[in-house]
């Protein structure tokens, strides 16, 4: 496993932890250019009342503002969960070169689990992908979040 990938995935996990504490689904993302961080973000759908406020989308927006360009040529995106099809579409439109993700998303994955959008030759851009970086830690924070949500939901329904 590439130590650079692990380094940036650790930062993405820190973003996921912030999301967890804020009551958001704990997904974090980091965008880099030549080894330098352009942006870091976490899911904020609930706090922003925005279904598109996934970590990847927010990171893409921030990186594009920083570069003053909607094309994120030669960038890498590190995300704790396999991107959904919405995020995969944004990644393709932004021309991100490489996506590194932690946990697979068998329910809505757009990279390898349900769809393989990054390798669809019919689209105008393909993306290199690497999955499974810090997979256990990425999956664990999601499992813990949903486990706690179920416990809270069951406690609330008994009141």
N, C-alpha and C positions, 0 to 999 in steps of 0.2 A: 504494500500500500504506500502511496506517495505521501511523504511527510508534509508537503505543501498542501495537498488536498486535506489531510487531517487537520492541519493548522487552521485553514479557513472554515472547515466544517465545525471545528470547536467554536469559532466565533458565531457561526450560524446557530449552533446549539445555545449559545448565550442569549441570542435574540429570541429563540424559542422559549427559553426559561422566562424571559421578560413577558412574553405573550401569556405564558401559563399563569404567572402572578397577576396579570391583568384580566384573567378570565377568558382569554381568547384561545382558540385552538393553537397549541404550541408548535408553530412552524416558523423557522427563521431562515433568512437568506442573506447572502453576501455576494457582491459583484466586485471582481478584481480586473485590473488591467496591468499586464506585465508584473504581476506579483504585488501590486499596490491596491489597497481597498478603495473603491470608488463610492460604495454605499453598503449599508447594512439595514435590514428592515425585518419586521415581524408581522404576523397576521394582525390586522386591526379592523376586521369586518364589523365586529360588534361596536367598538368604540367610535368608529367613523360612520356607522349605519350605511355601510357600503359593501355589497356582496363582492365587488371586485378588489377589495383591499387585502388581497393575499400578499404574503411576504414577497413573493417574486415580483409582482406588479409594482409594489411600493419601492422595491429596490431598483427596478428598471427605471421608474420615473425619476428617482433621486440621481441615479447614475447619468441619465440622459440630461438632466438639468446641470449636473456638474460638468459634463463634457460639452454642454450646449449643442447637443446633437442627438437626434432620435435614433441614430444608428450606433450601436454599441459594438463596433467592429473590434475583433481580437480580445473580447472580454470573456471571462469565465464567471458563471453563476453557480454558487454553492447553496444548496437548499436541503433542509433536513428531511423533507418528504418529496417523493416523486411528484413533479408538477402535474396539475390537472390539465385538461384540454384548453381551458381559458388561458392559463399561464403558459402552456406550451405554444399557443398561438402568439402571445405577446413576445415570447422569447424569440420565435422565428421572425416576427416583424421587426424586432430590435436588432436582428442579426448577431445575437450572442453566438460566440464560436463554440463554447463548451459548457455543458451542464454537468455538475457533479451533485448527486443526491445521496441521501442516507437511506431512509426506509422506502420500500416499495409501497404503492398505494393500490391494492387490488380492487378497490371500489371505484376509483376515479382517475387512475394514473394515465397520463397522456404520453409517457415516454416509453414504457416497456410493459406495464401490467395489462392495460385494456387496449390502448392504442400505441402506435409507434410513429407519432407525428414527426419526430425529429429526423426520421429516415425516409419519409415519404418523398420520393423523387418527383412527384407531381407538384410539390410546393417549390417556391422560389429560393429556399435556403434550407440546408441541412445543418444539423447541430451534432457535434461530438457529445457522447454521453458516457458517464461512468457512474455506476450505481453501487450501493452497499458501503459507502465510506461512513464509518462510525455507525453502521446500521443498527446495532443493538441499542446504543444510547439514543439514537433518533426515534426508534420504535418505542423504547421504554417511556420516554416523556409523553408521547401520545397515549400510550396505554394507561399510564398513571392519570393523565388528565381525564380521559373518558371514564375510567374507573371511579374517580372522585365525583364526576358529574352524575354517574348512576347512583352512587351512594347518597349524594345530596338530593337527587330527584326522588329516590325512594323514601328518604326521611321526610321531605316536604309533603309527599302525597299521604303520609300517615298522620300528619298534623290535623 
